Amino acid sequence: MSITPVSRARADSSTRRPPSLDSILRSALVGLFVILMLVFILGPLLWLGVRAFAGNWTFPNLLPDDWTLRWWQVVFNDGALGIAVQNSLFFAPLTVLVSAVICLPAAYAFARFDFPGRRFFLISLFATNAFPKMGLFVTLAALFYALNLMNTVLGILVVHVLGTVVFMTWIPAAAFAAVPRNLEEAARDAGASKLRVFASVTLPMALPGIIVAAVMSFLASFDEAQGTYLVGAPDFMTMPTQMYSLVLNYPTQVAAVFSILLAIPSVALMLSAHKHILGGQLAEGFQIK
Amino acid sequence: MTSTLHKPAERQQTVPPARARRPKRLGQRGVGFFMALPPILLIALFVGFPIVLAFGFSIGLNGGLNRTIATIGQNVHESDAWWGTLAAYEEMFSNQRFLGDLLVTITVTLVSTITVLFLALGIGLYLKLKGGRMARLLSGLAIVPLFIPVVIASWAILTFYSGTGFLRSVFAIVGLDFPVWAFTMVAVIIGSVWTSLPFAVLMVSSGLQSVPNAMIEAARDAGAGSLRTIVSVIIPMAAVPIIIATTFTAIGIVGSFTVPYFTGPNSPNMLGVDMSNYFSSFNQPQQSAVMAFTVFVIASGIAALYVWANFRSAKEQGKV
């Protein structure tokens, strides 16, 4: 924990005196803000979560009249939903793999080599983010029609990988750049080969950044809905694209169950990498150097 | 959620001196160039090229690879001249529906971005200046949306603020009538703020944390009040991450689709949604392309700010 609040020393001296009206008012305001944020952030999620187990629910009661697991059965017995889960679990790891093969060498190059066009390359990667995703998919459609990529696995894969390029390049590049040169040089002086130095010094030290990039890419693919819908529907439905039709065609409780299922991988992956994400790996990656 | 936002791993001492020290061999530069090439080629082929192609389509150059989509689409303007025609743009910019969408898009982007920035600054400053359990709770809370797929978030927000949603229920119990926010722009703004908050909070707090405490103490010793310290010392020193957070938030919102699609009204809605309507439902791809380029012009204006901020930070660290 590297946080050292500036005011701690001052706070210590002031605690001996009885709290003033001003400070009471201030903590009341902070408390109110925290409560508002709790409702704002967690409220919708809890409200949705309860719905997955709800039978009848009378307005304006804050809890359902009765509880049921019926909706879970509906989801598990529905073939189309199962296929969507399968498709999602097929595309997401494949996307991460393809994206890593394409982008990680580039990330290393951005961090370690100075070559003509380096800065231009880094910024042009940003173009994927600056151009509105929906607009991009609309423009992609013309090309996909011409190349016969509509409704194909390859087409969807391209869409998914495009959404991960920035993560897979920028974040690992920052991580590679943060590995101290003198450590690598020391290993070289000790007689290790270039490959050995990379495998046992550079890579392990940059691994947290690579993991964050992989997690973000997995989730980007797992959550990608607009492009997949445009390119793949109705032949290839993934979990998020299935959500679009679920919300329209099924009872809200079914969509709630499906939401929980869809959120499980995200939450699990994020929790496993949250230390690195909050540790600044993500924030580091977004500053072009 | 008691996670902490750490200081970014000692940013200052990363690359520059070592890089300058070593004499550069020509071979190494070549290797670097070719290693960096694959993602660039991917983007050139599937982002750059389609954008050029679509721009041609939007000005009525319907030959070549645009032939298929021009044949499928309806209400397609075609140019006789090689330099194209602005007919599709003229059509859209005199279309009330499009102009309404444009206004809504700009409004939502402005309001949401400013809200996100204030929340992120508030949480980041509280974490920096006060610390403690409450601050960590707040920052942890603000990160939660990162864990939730946007599709689910949008839908959860829609039900929360719907006619039978939580807020209406609570108010109804007390006997008051709360407005229905579902399918209004209010819900779109709430959803945009909700989904954009984590990235902004991560960026801004990481920037604020790297402001040296000694500077803050010095400002206070010189007699500056809290507000003065924040406005003239802390925020200017963390300006670059703050600008990055702002630009990414704004770009994300201006082109967003899922949040307005789920939570917004049918019309007017944000351009991302109507772009997809024109493309799929109305089968007017050219009009859709015009919308895409309108959003792109706005987004690239914001992106220019981002690039400028990064160059400034690179300059400050003596790398350019």
Interface residues (C-beta under 8 A of the other chain):
Chain A: M1 S2 I3 T4 P5 V6 S7 R8 V30 F33 V34 M37 L38 F40 I41 L42 G43 P44 L45 W47 L48 R51 W57 F59 P60 N61 L62 I102 C103 P105 A106 Y108 A109 F110 A111 R112 F113 D114 F115 P116 G117 R118 F121 I123 S124 L125 F126 A127 T128 N129 A130 F131 P132 K133 M134 G135 L136 V138 T139 L140 A141 A142 L143 Y145 A146 V158 V161 L162 V165 M168 T169 A177 A178 P180 R181 N182 L219 F222 D223 A225 Q226 L230 P240 M243 Y244 V247 T252 A255 S259 L262 A263 S266 V267 M270 L271 H274 K275 I277 L278 G279 G280 Q281 L282 A283 E284 F286 Q287 I288 K289
Chain B: S3 T4 L5 H6 K7 P8 A9 E10 R11 Q13 T14 V15 A18 R19 K24 Q28 R29 G30 V31 G32 F33 M35 A36 L37 P38 P39 I40 L42 I43 A44 F46 V47 G48 F49 P50 I51 L53 A54 F57 L65 N66 R67 T68 I69 I72 G122 Y126 L127 K128 L129 K130 G131 G132 M134 A135 L137 L138 L141 A142 I143 V144 P145 L146 F147 I148 P149 V150 V151 I152 A153 W155 A156 I157 T159 F160 Y161 T164 G165 F166 R168 S169 V170 A172 I173 I190 W194 L197 F199 L202 M203 S206 G207 Q209 N213 I216 E217 R220 V240 P241 I244 F248 I251 V254 G255 F257 T258 F262 L271 G272 V273 M275 S276 F279 S280 P285 S288 A289 M291 A292 F293 V295 F296 A299 S300 I302 A303 Y306 V307 N310 S313 A314 Q317 K319
